[in-house]
Amino acid sequence: MFRYTKLTLFREIGLWIVAIVFLLPFYFLVATSLKPDGELYSTSPLAWPKSPTFDSFGAALSGQGPSNILVGLMNSVIMTAGAVLILVLLGSLTGYVISRSTRRWSRGIYYLFLIAIVLPTQLGTVPLYIGARSIGLTGTIWGMIILYSGMLLPLAIFLYAGFFRGLGTEYEEAAAIDGASRTQIFFRIVLPLMSPATGTVAILAGLIVWNDFFTALIFLGGSANQTLPVSMYFFIGALVSKWNSIFAIVIISMVPILLFYLFAQKRFIQGFAGGLKG
């Protein structure tokens, strides 16, 4: 039977204090973005605006050229969604083959993917750019999707392989006895059981692609297909210290990935609760 004690009270107070500390930057972000220009420097940074306005959001969405936030937002959504879909498909298939194979080469390939995760991708930027430019992948959305998929595929395979190794083969053997093919076993039985792993891969890869600035700046330089971080860079560079518009752009960039996390957080938490086995 649960008893509400003084220790429980102190724990609740402590949790509320921690929650307030973590939520304070978000409050500061929203409050500043809603302030008109006249209140931006005449009131306290923590003060709620007397006349809240969404003019800063309108200004943020009115950029043109490389500063077009709407175009950058749409490009980032397409690139992130495309890369995540490819990573889930190829990562799950490859991880399944590696984890279920009993041959020596499977463990060697697994460690090669592990090394690819450890090595920084910036080491191969120059040869990768030369190769991508020679086949026409620079400056295009589909080229960036392929590029991100290749860069993050080792991470996806590593995560999926760890989960597959912790999954028993009883369901697969029963389906094989019933006459199911290997493809049917994987897509109808194994992959649905891997929904926590899929959520983990989707959120981690999505965050990396969504927030990436360096790769998009290099491989999309001079094109009209800028991502949201690059568009924010050009837009903020022209604002200098207009913090309400700057914070409005930050909020706009946060909303899609926060909605995606809220949608997939259950699977993400299940994935980490289940552990990653090497």
Sequence and secondary structure as in RCSB ss.txt:
>XXXX:A:sequence
MFRYTKLTLFREIGLWIVAIVFLLPFYFLVATSLKPDGELYSTSPLAWPKSPTFDSFGAALSGQGPSNILVGLMN
SVIMTAGAVLILVLLGSLTGYVISRSTRRWSRGIYYLFLIAIVLPTQLGTVPLYIGARSIGLTGTIWGMIILYSG
MLLPLAIFLYAGFFRGLGTEYEEAAAIDGASRTQIFFRIVLPLMSPATGTVAILAGLIVWNDFFTALIFLGGSAN
QTLPVSMYFFIGALVSKWNSIFAIVIISMVPILLFYLFAQKRFIQGFAGGLKG
>XXXX:A:secstr
     HHHHHHHHHHHHHHHHHHHHHHHHHHHHT  HHHHTTS TTS  SS   HHHHHHTT  GGG HHHHHHH
HHHHHHHHHHHHHHHHHHHHHHHHH  SHHHHHHHHHHHHHHHS GGGGHHHHHHHHHHTT TTSHHHHHHHHHH
HHHHHHHHHHHHHHHTS SHHHHHHHHTT  HHHHIIIIIHHHTHHHHHHHHHHHHHHHHH  HHHHHHSTTSS 
  HHHHHHHHHHTTTT HHHHHHHHHHHHHHHHHHHHHHHHHHHHHHHH    
